[in-house]
Amino acid sequence: MNRAVAEINLNAIESNLKFIKGKTNAQVLAVVKADAYGHGLIPISKSVIEAGADWLGTALLEEAITLRENGIKVPIIAWLTPCGEDFKSAINLNIDLSISSLEVLNEIIDSSTQLGKKPRLHIEIDTGMSRGGVGDDWDSFVVEVSKLVKEDKISLVGVWSHFARADEPLEKMNSQQLSIFTDRVTKLINSGIKPEFLHMANSAAALTFKDSHKNIIRWGIGLYGLSPDVNYIGDSISIGLKPAMKLKAKLNLVKKVKAGSTVGYGATAVVNEDTKLGVVTLGYADGIPRNANNLAGVFACGKRAPLIGRVSMDQFVVNLGIESLAKTGDEVIVFGAGNDGEYTIDEWAKACGTINYEIVTRIGPRVPRIYTRE
Ligand SMILES: *Cc1c(COP(=O)(O)O)cnc(C)c1O
């Protein structure tokens, strides 16, 4: 093994896709933005298509173009496309684009007019997130769009929105957002335009809010076997999901130190008794958050060894304990599904004051991904 690898279990990915397929009548869009949440864009995309994903979704247009260049034929939406993007390639490659502004819409129309080919568009509606999406100028936007549809200049494939608090299923904001969405869609339909697809649900809503499923659900974090919110929705196991990423590294060095020794930059940690420390070959340059605390660590030689001291750029130190049989050169598990006692991604997230999404997405390109079927 290299000094570190992220092992991705494709059986887990496929199981997580089939899991949600079995719980909805909607089509399933597998969200593969950000290198498939750090799991690897192309292998994950091929695997989910095999398992029955109807759509793929990316944030960036480059990500969608890479999918097409790798021979992927299913419908793809790219939903973060500012002015100045390569809309001609998008149209040529049958990549669906999301629009929230007339500025972007006009650029897309310029490109499509030059190409003589209609763009496939999804309008995003802002129903309360105040991020992307058409806001209060919906009525005038509808006038523009209906004109373009009637002139046969665009295919209006979908209308969509995004929840701000779907990970808190009891919040009334969720149903409020859904009803704003429904009202705006009704206005569009009343203007004589019927989009083929409506979509609003992310993983949290897919799991907890069936009324929001509409025709497509956008299955992101759940695909990777992680919970959208451990507190409100439960952990992976209780939902029935299988975490797909296992991060492994090596002990670059195991050494004994005396009670009172300080560890790492800033000498922020002190060992209370004679112990063995292990130096792990991963650091913040690889995506291990620098602010991780000792609620995280590694699984070494059958035991948990908590992190001690600050994470450095390329390495961090764990306290193995004086009895540990771990030795220089050993492989350790940084995180995994937790089945063998290793720390989970959720535990790492907690130890870093963040969410599981960020832990997996940050794992950088220095860490090779390898694919297994456990
Ligand atoms: C990232 C993203 C999703 C997926 O969200 P999860 O919580 O990971 O399921 C869905 N829709 C949009 C627009 C997104 O940006």
Ligand as a Chemical Component Dictionary entry (heavy atoms), coordinates in Angstrom:
data_LIG
# 
_chem_comp.id                   LIG 
_chem_comp.type                 NON-POLYMER 
_chem_comp.pdbx_formal_charge   0 
_chem_comp.three_letter_code    LIG 
# 
loop_
_chem_comp_atom.comp_id 
_chem_comp_atom.atom_id 
_chem_comp_atom.alt_atom_id 
_chem_comp_atom.type_symbol 
_chem_comp_atom.charge 
_chem_comp_atom.model_Cartn_x 
_chem_comp_atom.model_Cartn_y 
_chem_comp_atom.model_Cartn_z 
_chem_comp_atom.pdbx_ordinal 
LIG C1 C1 C 0 -25.160 19.160 -3.308 1  
LIG C2 C2 C 0 -26.545 19.303 -3.758 2  
LIG C3 C3 C 0 -27.484 18.294 -3.549 3  
LIG C4 C4 C 0 -27.193 17.070 -2.730 4  
LIG O1 O1 O 0 -27.362 17.364 -1.378 5  
LIG P1 P1 P 0 -27.223 16.191 -0.310 6  
LIG O2 O2 O 0 -27.560 16.831 0.973  7  
LIG O3 O3 O 0 -25.798 15.766 -0.382 8  
LIG O4 O4 O 0 -28.143 15.134 -0.750 9  
LIG C5 C5 C 0 -28.739 18.427 -4.100 10 
LIG N1 N1 N 0 -29.064 19.510 -4.808 11 
LIG C6 C6 C 0 -28.197 20.516 -5.012 12 
LIG C7 C7 C 0 -28.631 21.689 -5.793 13 
LIG C8 C8 C 0 -26.914 20.463 -4.484 14 
LIG O5 O5 O 0 -26.066 21.466 -4.689 15 
# 
loop_
_chem_comp_bond.comp_id 
_chem_comp_bond.atom_id_1 
_chem_comp_bond.atom_id_2 
_chem_comp_bond.value_order 
_chem_comp_bond.pdbx_ordinal 
LIG C1 C2 SING 1  
LIG C2 C3 SING 2  
LIG C2 C8 DOUB 3  
LIG C3 C4 SING 4  
LIG C3 C5 DOUB 5  
LIG C4 O1 SING 6  
LIG O1 P1 SING 7  
LIG P1 O2 DOUB 8  
LIG P1 O3 SING 9  
LIG P1 O4 SING 10 
LIG C5 N1 SING 11 
LIG N1 C6 DOUB 12 
LIG C6 C7 SING 13 
LIG C6 C8 SING 14 
LIG C8 O5 SING 15 
# 
